[in-house]
Amino acid sequence: MTQVDVVLIGRNEGARLVAALASVTGQARQVVYVDSGSTDDSVAQAEAAGALVVNLDMTRPFTAARARNAGFDALSDPQFVLFIDGDCALVPGFIDAARAHLQAHPDLALVTGWRAEIHRDASIYNALCDWEWHRPAGTIDACGGDMMVRGAVWAALGGMNPNVIAAEDDEFCTRARKAGWRLERLPIGMTRHDAAMLRFGQWWARAVRTGHGFAQVGHLHPEYFVTQRRRVLVYGLAMPALAVLGLVTFWPLSVLALASYPLNHMRTLRGLVRDGVRPAEARRFAALLTLSKLPNMIGMARFHLRRLRRADMRIIEYK
């Protein structure tokens, strides 16, 4: 039977890391925990759970991609590697199902499953995350950082791009597809996640980070995130610019530009309800999704400014 190893990454996750470690104990040949400068007892907890601890070099800008690469490099003869974040708990049964599926389908580079929020109803932001995680099963273009990957594929592709600070998983998946591999999401639970996103400011920062990912991955792979970047440019840049221009030239232009937002909200709302989201919740989701184009635009602009200045790509934290 092909061996499965686990790589956990985290920083100051506290009880979340304890739960993550407990959820994988006894299910893998090797468990590696990569710590990114924690000031709590994360390292001690990981060692107590029997994990091999790798302390990431924090003299260089941190990225989750760097942490996952370091975890993989610490494994001995990795065959199938399960990557999960330190704020996630593994769902029982996933390792066996994922391993069997990879063994049965040699054209697959990786498999993933469904992530769900532990405290979904703690805030509208957590609920929105939970909705975002639940994507259709089957062949996919990309997935989040929770995935089981063939060690040979990871090594051949050189792992994740350490300079990508957001959507690094999308970027890795894109390279895997370009190399001829297939990716698949199984219709089963994989991890239980704790976003702990309770304030508007956290949601805004996460949306800025998302925009940075759209721009950076789109810069590396121009065919990817095309629709997302176009929407951000329209509602995060063009419409606000027209609204301001209309104030000093022709005021109806401002009215038309601002009217695009309730229209976008209505269109998004209809799509959410059609997908089964409860109307009351769908209205709030639609409002956040409509508003998100503004912080997304900030994130896209931040990436390009950093790129032109040749500045370090530093992470944008929301927790």
PLY file of the C-alpha trace (Angstrom):
ply
format ascii 1.0
element vertex 319
property float x
property float y
property float z
element edge 318
property int vertex1
property int vertex2
end_header
0.00 0.00 0.00
1.31 3.44 -0.93
2.42 5.39 2.11
0.83 8.74 3.01
2.71 11.54 4.76
1.18 14.71 6.21
2.52 18.27 6.10
0.90 20.79 8.43
1.78 24.48 8.35
0.87 27.17 10.84
1.72 30.01 13.18
0.17 30.73 16.58
-2.80 28.45 15.87
-3.16 27.38 19.50
-6.09 25.01 20.05
-6.67 24.80 16.31
-3.24 23.22 15.81
-3.84 20.78 18.67
-7.04 19.64 16.94
-5.26 19.42 13.57
-2.48 17.27 15.01
-4.97 15.01 16.81
-6.94 14.52 13.60
-3.94 13.09 11.70
-2.30 11.12 14.52
-1.93 7.45 13.61
-3.05 7.97 10.01
0.25 8.79 8.33
3.78 7.40 8.10
5.34 10.81 8.76
3.82 14.03 10.10
5.78 17.24 9.58
4.75 20.53 11.16
6.26 23.68 9.67
6.19 26.58 12.10
6.43 30.17 10.91
7.68 32.05 13.94
5.01 31.16 16.50
5.19 32.87 19.86
2.72 30.48 21.53
3.33 26.82 22.38
2.72 25.52 18.84
6.18 23.95 18.51
5.90 22.21 21.86
2.42 20.91 21.01
3.63 19.55 17.67
6.60 17.83 19.29
4.38 16.35 21.98
2.15 14.92 19.25
5.15 13.21 17.65
5.47 15.47 14.62
8.78 16.44 13.10
9.03 20.22 13.51
10.60 22.43 10.86
11.20 26.05 11.85
10.86 28.14 8.73
13.61 30.68 8.06
11.86 33.93 8.97
14.69 36.15 7.75
13.02 35.83 4.36
9.45 37.00 3.66
6.97 34.33 4.72
4.64 32.63 2.27
2.50 29.54 2.73
4.13 28.17 -0.41
7.57 28.37 1.23
6.24 26.59 4.30
4.71 23.74 2.29
7.91 23.35 0.27
9.94 23.15 3.47
7.60 20.52 4.87
7.84 18.40 1.74
11.64 18.68 1.72
11.76 17.30 5.27
9.98 14.07 4.27
11.83 10.85 3.59
10.87 9.24 0.24
7.44 10.96 -0.05
4.90 9.02 -2.10
1.48 10.57 -1.42
1.56 13.77 0.63
-1.44 15.32 2.34
-1.09 19.07 2.86
-3.42 20.76 5.34
-3.26 24.04 7.21
-2.84 24.27 10.95
-6.32 25.76 11.39
-7.96 22.67 9.87
-8.94 19.28 11.28
-8.92 16.26 8.98
-12.23 14.48 8.42
-11.98 10.76 9.32
-11.82 8.49 6.28
-10.46 11.02 3.83
-6.90 9.68 3.74
-8.01 6.17 2.82
-10.47 7.40 0.18
-7.97 9.82 -1.37
-5.16 7.25 -1.42
-7.39 4.65 -3.07
-8.53 7.14 -5.69
-4.99 8.21 -6.57
-3.90 4.58 -6.81
-6.82 3.79 -9.12
-6.25 6.79 -11.41
-2.57 7.20 -12.35
-3.36 10.28 -14.48
-4.23 12.28 -11.35
-1.66 14.64 -9.85
-3.78 15.29 -6.78
-7.15 14.93 -5.17
-8.97 17.16 -2.75
-12.33 17.10 -1.01
-14.75 19.48 0.64
-13.65 21.92 3.31
-16.28 23.19 5.75
-16.28 25.87 8.43
-16.39 24.64 12.02
-18.13 27.82 13.23
-20.09 28.63 10.11
-22.78 30.66 11.86
-20.42 32.72 14.03
-20.43 35.49 11.40
-21.59 36.24 7.88
-17.92 36.19 6.87
-17.47 32.62 8.11
-20.69 31.64 6.35
-19.44 33.15 3.10
-16.18 31.19 3.45
-18.17 28.00 3.98
-20.14 28.66 0.78
-16.94 29.41 -1.15
-15.35 26.12 -0.04
-18.18 23.91 -1.30
-17.36 23.66 -5.01
-18.63 20.91 -7.36
-16.91 17.53 -7.28
-15.22 15.98 -10.31
-12.40 17.15 -12.54
-11.25 20.63 -11.49
-8.85 23.34 -12.62
-7.51 24.11 -9.14
-8.13 23.66 -5.44
-7.16 25.19 -2.13
-4.16 24.29 -0.02
-5.79 21.16 1.45
-4.84 18.43 -1.03
-3.25 14.99 -1.37
-0.50 15.13 -4.00
1.74 12.59 -5.63
5.21 13.19 -4.27
6.75 12.59 -7.70
4.57 15.31 -9.25
5.37 17.82 -6.51
9.09 17.15 -6.93
8.96 17.32 -10.73
7.18 20.69 -10.63
9.50 22.08 -7.97
6.66 22.42 -5.46
4.83 25.70 -5.02
6.17 29.04 -6.20
7.62 30.54 -2.98
7.10 34.10 -4.19
3.32 33.80 -4.64
1.66 35.14 -1.48
-1.97 34.27 -2.29
-3.60 31.70 -4.57
-0.29 29.81 -4.53
-2.37 26.63 -4.68
-4.07 27.82 -7.89
-0.67 28.57 -9.37
0.66 25.09 -8.53
-2.46 23.44 -9.91
-2.16 25.44 -13.14
1.40 24.19 -13.66
0.29 20.63 -12.94
-2.45 20.85 -15.58
-0.03 22.37 -18.08
2.28 19.41 -17.46
-0.54 17.10 -18.54
-1.90 16.00 -15.16
-5.54 15.85 -14.11
-6.93 17.14 -10.79
-10.06 15.96 -9.05
-12.31 16.88 -6.12
-13.92 13.93 -4.37
-17.53 14.32 -3.18
-16.57 13.78 0.46
-15.53 15.91 3.41
-11.80 16.57 3.73
-11.17 19.16 6.43
-12.99 21.29 8.96
-11.64 24.83 8.92
-11.72 27.64 11.45
-11.57 30.95 9.59
-12.18 32.87 12.82
-13.28 35.81 10.69
-15.61 37.84 12.88
-14.97 41.47 11.87
-15.49 43.47 8.71
-11.83 44.53 8.72
-10.74 40.89 8.57
-13.00 40.23 5.60
-11.69 43.38 3.84
-8.04 42.33 4.35
-8.82 38.86 3.03
-10.45 40.40 -0.05
-7.34 42.56 -0.62
-5.24 39.40 -0.44
-7.56 37.69 -2.93
-7.08 40.55 -5.39
-3.33 40.28 -4.99
-3.65 36.59 -5.89
-5.76 37.38 -8.97
-3.06 39.73 -10.22
0.03 37.74 -9.32
-1.17 34.38 -10.62
-2.68 36.13 -13.64
0.70 37.71 -14.33
2.35 34.28 -14.28
-0.47 32.56 -16.19
-2.38 35.17 -18.24
-5.13 32.70 -19.17
-6.05 32.13 -15.51
-8.35 34.32 -13.35
-9.35 36.23 -16.52
-13.02 36.62 -15.56
-12.16 37.58 -11.99
-9.67 40.24 -13.06
-12.08 41.66 -15.61
-14.85 42.03 -13.01
-12.48 43.74 -10.60
-11.32 46.18 -13.26
-14.92 47.04 -14.14
-16.40 47.39 -10.64
-13.27 48.22 -8.70
-11.71 50.71 -11.10
-13.74 51.73 -14.14
-17.07 52.42 -12.40
-15.54 54.41 -9.51
-13.46 56.40 -12.00
-16.54 57.19 -14.09
-18.46 58.22 -10.97
-15.72 60.68 -10.01
-15.37 61.94 -13.57
-19.11 62.53 -13.76
-18.98 64.78 -10.71
-16.77 67.26 -12.56
-18.07 66.83 -16.11
-21.56 65.40 -16.54
-23.43 64.31 -13.40
-25.69 61.68 -15.10
-22.50 59.76 -15.81
-22.01 59.39 -12.06
-25.56 58.16 -11.65
-25.12 55.53 -14.35
-21.82 54.37 -12.87
-23.22 54.06 -9.36
-26.34 52.30 -10.66
-24.15 49.43 -11.86
-23.62 48.29 -8.27
-27.25 47.54 -7.30
-27.64 45.87 -10.70
-24.61 43.72 -10.00
-25.97 42.95 -6.54
-29.30 41.81 -8.03
-27.60 39.62 -10.62
-25.37 38.04 -7.97
-28.35 37.53 -5.66
-30.31 35.69 -8.35
-27.35 33.40 -9.00
-26.94 32.59 -5.31
-30.62 31.80 -4.83
-30.55 29.65 -7.96
-27.65 27.73 -6.40
-29.68 27.03 -3.28
-28.54 29.75 -0.87
-31.33 30.91 1.46
-32.67 34.32 0.27
-31.88 36.19 3.52
-28.31 34.90 3.52
-27.99 35.31 -0.24
-28.72 39.04 0.07
-25.85 39.48 2.52
-23.51 37.31 0.46
-24.36 39.31 -2.65
-23.64 42.58 -0.86
-20.19 41.37 0.21
-19.41 39.90 -3.21
-20.40 43.16 -4.89
-18.37 45.24 -2.45
-15.38 42.88 -2.67
-14.32 44.31 -6.05
-13.01 47.42 -4.28
-10.56 45.65 -1.91
-9.78 43.22 -4.73
-8.69 46.21 -6.82
-6.49 47.44 -4.00
-4.82 44.03 -3.87
-4.31 43.92 -7.64
-2.80 47.41 -7.62
-0.56 46.46 -4.68
0.85 43.50 -6.60
1.65 45.52 -9.70
3.19 48.32 -7.65
5.40 45.79 -5.87
6.29 44.17 -9.18
7.29 47.46 -10.80
9.32 48.45 -7.74
10.87 44.96 -7.53
9.76 44.90 -3.90
9.30 41.79 -1.75
5.96 40.04 -2.05
4.89 40.07 1.59
1.80 38.33 2.84
-1.46 40.14 3.62
-2.83 38.77 6.89
-6.44 38.86 8.01
-6.23 36.92 11.29
0 1
1 2
2 3
3 4
4 5
5 6
6 7
7 8
8 9
9 10
10 11
11 12
12 13
13 14
14 15
15 16
16 17
17 18
18 19
19 20
20 21
21 22
22 23
23 24
24 25
25 26
26 27
27 28
28 29
29 30
30 31
31 32
32 33
33 34
34 35
35 36
36 37
37 38
38 39
39 40
40 41
41 42
42 43
43 44
44 45
45 46
46 47
47 48
48 49
49 50
50 51
51 52
52 53
53 54
54 55
55 56
56 57
57 58
58 59
59 60
60 61
61 62
62 63
63 64
64 65
65 66
66 67
67 68
68 69
69 70
70 71
71 72
72 73
73 74
74 75
75 76
76 77
77 78
78 79
79 80
80 81
81 82
82 83
83 84
84 85
85 86
86 87
87 88
88 89
89 90
90 91
91 92
92 93
93 94
94 95
95 96
96 97
97 98
98 99
99 100
100 101
101 102
102 103
103 104
104 105
105 106
106 107
107 108
108 109
109 110
110 111
111 112
112 113
113 114
114 115
115 116
116 117
117 118
118 119
119 120
120 121
121 122
122 123
123 124
124 125
125 126
126 127
127 128
128 129
129 130
130 131
131 132
132 133
133 134
134 135
135 136
136 137
137 138
138 139
139 140
140 141
141 142
142 143
143 144
144 145
145 146
146 147
147 148
148 149
149 150
150 151
151 152
152 153
153 154
154 155
155 156
156 157
157 158
158 159
159 160
160 161
161 162
162 163
163 164
164 165
165 166
166 167
167 168
168 169
169 170
170 171
171 172
172 173
173 174
174 175
175 176
176 177
177 178
178 179
179 180
180 181
181 182
182 183
183 184
184 185
185 186
186 187
187 188
188 189
189 190
190 191
191 192
192 193
193 194
194 195
195 196
196 197
197 198
198 199
199 200
200 201
201 202
202 203
203 204
204 205
205 206
206 207
207 208
208 209
209 210
210 211
211 212
212 213
213 214
214 215
215 216
216 217
217 218
218 219
219 220
220 221
221 222
222 223
223 224
224 225
225 226
226 227
227 228
228 229
229 230
230 231
231 232
232 233
233 234
234 235
235 236
236 237
237 238
238 239
239 240
240 241
241 242
242 243
243 244
244 245
245 246
246 247
247 248
248 249
249 250
250 251
251 252
252 253
253 254
254 255
255 256
256 257
257 258
258 259
259 260
260 261
261 262
262 263
263 264
264 265
265 266
266 267
267 268
268 269
269 270
270 271
271 272
272 273
273 274
274 275
275 276
276 277
277 278
278 279
279 280
280 281
281 282
282 283
283 284
284 285
285 286
286 287
287 288
288 289
289 290
290 291
291 292
292 293
293 294
294 295
295 296
296 297
297 298
298 299
299 300
300 301
301 302
302 303
303 304
304 305
305 306
306 307
307 308
308 309
309 310
310 311
311 312
312 313
313 314
314 315
315 316
316 317
317 318
